Amino acid sequence: MADLKLPTRAEDYAEWYNQLVLRAQLADYAPVRGCMIVRPYGWALWENITAALDQRFKATGHENAAFPLLIPKSFIEKEKSHVEGFSPELAVVTHGGGEKLEEPLVIRPTSETIIGHAYAKWIQSYRDLPVLINQWNSVVRWELRTKLFLRTLEFFWQEGHTAHATAEEAEAETRQMVDVYTDFAWNEAAVPVVPGRKSAAEKFAGADITYSLEAMMGDGKALQFCTSHNLGQNFAEAFEIRYLDKNGQLQFCWTTSWGLSTRVVGAIIMVHGDDQGLILPPRLAPIQLVIVPIFRTDEEKTSVMESAVRLKKELIAAGIRVKMDEREGLSPGFRFNDWEMRGVPLRIELGPKDVAKGSVVLARRDRPGKEGKAFVPQAGLPEAVQAAMVDIQKALYDKALAFRKANTFEPANYEELKRAVEKGWALAWWCGDGGCEARIKEETKATMRCIPLEQPGGEGVCVACGKASKEKAIFARAY
Ligand SMILES: [Zn+2]
């Protein structure tokens, strides 16, 4: 049996992450450098993420559709800042069916252009608006430095694309999706993200305004959880997405786009994981509870398995995602460690003594050792498990929030900012000038993550130049 011990996070955070992804069987490396094979356990987690989001998208009036993987290269070139932003990352198809193509095709890095093209055909009148479409797919961006889930050449995501009659409606949609994502992050992923606005330097190529949700990882760095863009009329003008208004006047539409990708899996790993491995929030965990039957003799096996099978049925009937560990020839300790490493929120240990007493040992992943173990009666077990899951979900969020708060500093000057970003986030007054932002990035490797929507109010002086500032921004090193 392979040694289950991971490097600790303090020893080598990056290696802890890499080995955890591989050993927990979330993903594997692919033959093409930078690509990723998502294994069934990782995909099941992604499926639960998609289900939680898809339900929220539909509840806010969006429909799913599918647009093509291949996009004419000329499309990408129509919106000036879009092509500048994406050109270095494009994968281009030059041959098809053994022949050189007349026009090269790009593999979508994102779908604003091809969807803009379709919307120009579909939208004629104000009666056709708004158009609210999402698609689940994968996209390709030719990244040079890759890391499983966090930055891969091909990644899975959803991209929402909407068209509206007015600037106000487009902005309301952009902000609505920030709220939808925040609700998902807080309540499903138990990740206390901070929603905010991106600086001009950090916004999406082709957007007027980009909002992002920023999450603090276990090493104090930031990770962009997802984004929502107000595209203004930039793509509407480039693709002639127009409508006749109530007065018969031809107007350009206002469009938005918003996306969340498989890098959120990386965020969940780094926000909640500990030195023993993954800790998954119950609401998203592919396996919420594992039953580990323990026996030595055949006689013991018969009675333990009888109880185990019955309890499993009861738990499944209550809607709990249960796995029975029926592997033989492995010590209970090994099996406990294995499920702990894979982040299963709850474990039932069931031996002959427990069967005799009509109880089980219920162990919480988020509280290692004896402290997280309790004897629970078999009668009413599903209710006890449901209650424990609610408790774990909240405990994970509270712990992550406390960590974020403890590692968010409010530097009063540039020297303090430099020290702050060594350990965590710097929430600092910023004058809004790109020069100050560039200087901070150059000298501290910390980027402007976002200007939080929630501001302290009042005024201060810019941490870089000392000029009067009305807003605070988060500066941090980031994934
Ligand atoms: Zn400044």
Residues whose N, C-alpha, C, O or C-beta is under 5 A from the ligand:
A	BS01	ZN	C431 D433 C436 C462 A464 C465 G466
